Amino acid sequence: MPNGMRCNNLEIVGIPGSPGASRCRVYKERYPGLSIMLIDLITQKVTGLGACAHGSVVDDLVIMPHIGKGCSLRVEP
């Protein structure tokens, strides 16, 4: 995801960067490829389209190395 954008389903519930600071509004309904709108953090307008990576190889190869464990990720011992 480009800098300055966020998923429209991301809900901020705490101080960004702290554990549990955000959650997915569609957590129970999400699936790989679920369409998401990318919102510009400054203008608050839809500036792109994306897809949920839940349960996909993207979780392990792209998301995990860059931002760590997310709502759709499981860390195996």
SVG drawing of the C-alpha trace seen along z (x, -y; Angstrom):
<svg xmlns="http://www.w3.org/2000/svg" viewBox="-19 -17 30 41">
<polyline fill="none" stroke="black" stroke-width="0.4" points="0.0,0.0 1.5,-3.4 2.4,-5.8 -0.4,-8.2 -3.2,-5.7 -5.2,-3.3 -7.9,-0.7 -11.4,-2.0 -12.2,0.8 -9.4,-0.2 -10.7,-1.6 -8.3,-3.5 -9.2,-2.8 -6.0,-3.8 -2.7,-5.6 -1.3,-4.6 1.8,-2.4 0.7,-1.0 -0.6,2.6 -4.3,2.9 -4.5,-0.6 -6.5,0.4 -9.0,3.1 -10.7,4.2 -14.4,3.3 -15.1,6.3 -12.9,8.8 -15.5,11.6 -16.6,11.2 -13.2,10.7 -11.9,13.1 -8.9,13.2 -9.6,10.7 -12.3,8.7 -12.4,5.3 -11.2,2.4 -11.0,-1.3 -7.8,-3.1 -8.4,-6.4 -5.9,-9.3 -4.9,-10.3 -4.9,-14.0 -7.9,-14.5 -10.0,-11.6 -11.0,-10.8 -10.9,-7.4 -7.7,-7.4 -7.3,-3.7 -8.7,-0.3 -7.1,2.8 -7.9,6.2 -7.8,7.9 -4.8,10.2 -6.4,12.4 -5.1,15.9 -3.0,15.3 0.7,15.7 0.8,11.8 0.4,12.0 3.7,14.0 5.7,12.5 4.8,8.8 2.9,7.7 4.8,9.6 8.3,8.4 7.2,4.8 4.6,4.2 4.5,7.3 1.6,9.4 -1.7,8.0 -5.3,9.0 -5.3,11.7 -1.9,13.1 -0.9,16.0 2.6,16.5 3.5,20.1 5.9,21.1"/>
</svg>
